[in-house]
């Protein structure tokens, strides 16, 4: 990993999936030490509370560059019992930390000033998509200091499809026919128009809950700062997009391009969730990529040269 980081441009490194054996071999911990040494930003997506072992190390990364820890949580509680409905999340996540302990781990990261929140994915159709469960997840995230919810649906591609549906058949046999209808036009990647519309509807519901509880529905991107951005006074090379005062940017700052690119990335993500045309999504993604690669402030170019300059 160290030899790779020496050769690549600095960008976010995603490291996660703490396995039980990690407690003994500490491989992720060693990777984080390399990330810290080379001052790369870090994002972890985690179901295990073992990540708390590396809290101090992640704090150092955040102080030097940027760090964010997302907890994968798809239910408000490990065990849910309401009327005739009964769910034990361990049927689907047998080796993951309990939901309650994941929220407590999130609280500890938030208390230390680390950007953190919930990755609500995949949402399980007819199992973890009830109003009670969805609002419980958002409410708990807010309660412990999380800043965002990322939502996504369930893709059922072989051979995962067979394994997942066998668990559904064992514990929720009555909804198997619903799955057949929901995924009837799914492609080889396990996603299709019918299920896409269903999850777009749920995504809108989660977005409404985020607004209710004052949470974001995205992770504020890390912005690389240049020499001309000293007025921002972050005292490091990276900063969260939601913490940047655009009025303090110099006229030639490339931070403006990155902030604008974030808008296009988010639009592409929204279109993807809606199941929009691939080329429509790609047009927004490519615009964002170009903005990130520009070596001149696009606002300054427009002010000096007009639309022809762009």
N, C-alpha and C positions, 0 to 999 in steps of 0.2 A: 504494500500500500504506500509506503514512504517513497519508493522509487517512482510510483505512478504520480503522486502528488507533486513531485519535483518537476514533472513534465507537462502538467495540464494547467490551464488557466483557473484562477480561483473562483469557485462557485460552491453552492450548497452541497454538502456531503450528507447523504441519508444513510444512517446506520441504525439498526434495530433488531427486533426479533430475538430478545434475550431468551435463549434456551436454558433448561435446568442445568446443563453441563457447563454453562457459562460461569456459574458460581465457582467452579473448580479451575477452569482454564483461563478465564479473564481475557478472552480474545477481543471482545468488544471494548473492554477497558483499554487495551493496548492500542486499538484503532483510534479511540478518542484522544489518547495522548499524542498520536501523530497529527490528528486534526488540530489539536491545540498548538503544537509546535509550528505548523505551517499556516496557522491563522485562517483556516477555512471555516466558513459558517457550517452549522450542524443542525440537522432535523432528524429527530427520532420518532418512529411510530411504534407504540408498544402496548402489549397486553400483559406484560410481566412487571411486577413491582420491584424486581431485581434492579431495575434501572436506578432506583434510589441509591444504590451503592455508589454510583458514579455522579451523584448530584454535585459534589464539590468540583469535580473535574468539568462538568458541563457548565457550572457557574464561571469557571475560568475561561472557557471557550466563549461564553456570552460576553464577558468583559473585554476580550480581545477582538471578537468579531460579531457573531450573532448565534443564538441558540434557540431552538424551539422543540418542545416535546409534546407530541400528540398521543393521546391514549385512545386505543381502539375499544369502543364501548357501544354495544348494540342493544342494551336493555337498561332500564333504570335500576333494576335489582337482579341479583343472581337467580333468585327464586321469586316467581310471580304467580300468585293464586288469586283469581277473581271469579267467583261463581263456579262455572263448569270448566273454566280455562285454568290450566296449570302448566307452568314452564320452569324447567331447571336449565339454565344456560349451559351447564356443564355437559348436557347432551350434545351440544354443538362445539363447545370449547373446553374439552376435558382437562387440558393442562394449563389453561390460562389462569391468572390470578382472579380472585373473586371481583365482581364489579365494584363492590363496596370498597375494597382495598385499592382498586385503581383510582377511584375518585379521591381517596385520601392521599394517594401518591401525587395526584394532580394538585391537591391543595398545598403540598409541601413545595412543589416546584413553583407554584404561583407565589407563595409566601417569600421565596427567594428571588422573586423578580424575573423568573424565566417565563417567556411566552409559552402558554400551554392551552390546551383545549381538547375537544373530543372529535375523533374520527368516527362518525356514525355510519359505518359501512363494514359489511353489507347489511342493509336492512332486510330482514327476512319476511317475505310476504305472508300475511295472515298469521304471523307469529309474533314479531316484534314491531309491528307497524300500527298498533292501536294508539288512539289519542293519549291514553294514560301513560303508556310506555314512552312515546315520543316526547311528550311534555315533561315527563319525569327525568329523562336524560338531559334535556335542555336546562331544566330548573336546577338539577344537581350540578351541572357544569358551571352555571352562574354562581351557585352557592359556595363552591370551593375555589372560585377565583379563575376559572377558565375564561378565555376570551373569544372562543369561536366554536362553531360546529361545522364539520364537513360531512355532507350527506352523500351517499351513493347507494344504488340498488344492488341486487344480487344477480350475478351472471352465472348461468348454469351450463358450463361447457364440459364435455366428456374429458376424463373419467370422473371429474368432481361431481357431475350431475347424479350419477348412479349412487355414489357414496352419500351425498347429501339427502337425496330422496329416500334412501333406505332408513335414515334417522327420522325423517318426517313420517314415513309409513309406520314406524314403530311407535311414535309418540303422538302423532296427529294424523291418523289415517283418514279422517274425514275431509281433509283439505287437499288430498292428492289430486282429485279431479280439477280443483281450482288451479293447481300448478300446471296441469296439462293444457288448460285453456290459456293461462297467462303466458306460457312459453311456447305456444303452438307454432309461432312463426319465428322463433329464435334461430339465429344463424350459428355457425360452427364455434363462434365465440360465446355463445350462450345468451345473446341479447337480441331483441327484435322490437318491432314497432309497438306491439301490444304491451309488453312489459315496460317498454320505454315510456309510453303514455302514463302507465300506472305509477311509475317512480317519479315522473315529472310532477304528477299531482301530489305525491308525498313530499317531494322536495319543496314545493310551494308552501305546503303546510309547515314544514320545518323552518323555512325562511320566515314565515309569519311568527312562529314561536321565538325565533332569534330576535326579531324586532321587539316582541313583547318583553323579553328578558334583557334586552340591550347587549346582545352578542352579535359578532360578525358571522357571516356564512362563508368566510374564506380566511386564509392565513395571510396577514400583512407580509408582503414579500420583503426580503432583505435587500436593501439598496446599497450599492457600492459607492462610497464617497470619494471625491477627488480632492486635489489640493485647493481648488477654488471654493470648496464647501466648508471652510474653517469657521464661518459664521454660525454654522449649525451647532458647533461645540459638542459633538458627540465623543470627541477624543479617541476615536477608533475608525477603522476603515469601512465599517458597515453600520447601518441603522435600519430600524423598522419603518416601513413606508407610512404607517399611520402616526408616527412620531415626528415626521418631517414637516416643518413649517415652510410651505412653498414660497411665502413672501420673503424668506431669508436666503433664497437661492440667488447666486450670481447669475447674470444674464447669459453666461456661457456654460453654466453647470449642466453636466450630462445627467444629473439626478432627475431633471424634468422629463427627459426621455424615458427613464426607467419607470417613473410614476405613471406616465401616459401608457407605457407598454403594459403595466399591470391592468389597466382598464380593458385592454384588448384581450389579455389572457383570461380575465374573468368573463368577458363576453363569450369567448370561445368555449369556456367551461359550461356556461349556461346553455349554449346551443347544443353542446354535446349531451347534456342531461335531457334536453328536450327531444333528442334523437334527430337533430337537424341534418341536412345534407352534408356529407363529408367535406365537399369543396367549400361550402359556406363556412364551416368551422375552420378549415385550413386557411382561408383568407384572413381571418382574424389572428390566427396563430402566426402566420408569416409576417403580418404587419407588426406584431409585438416583437418578433425576432429581429426585424429590421431596425426598429426603434432602439433595441438594446445594443445593436452593433454600430449605430451611428456615432461618428466622432465629432459631430457638431450639434449644438442645442437646436432642436427642430423649431422651437418657438422663435429663437433668434433668427434662424434662416427665413422663416415666414415673415417676420417683421422687416427684414432687410430686402428680401427678394420676392416676396409674395408666393402665390401658389406655384408659380413656375420654378422657384427655387426648391420647393419640396419635391 
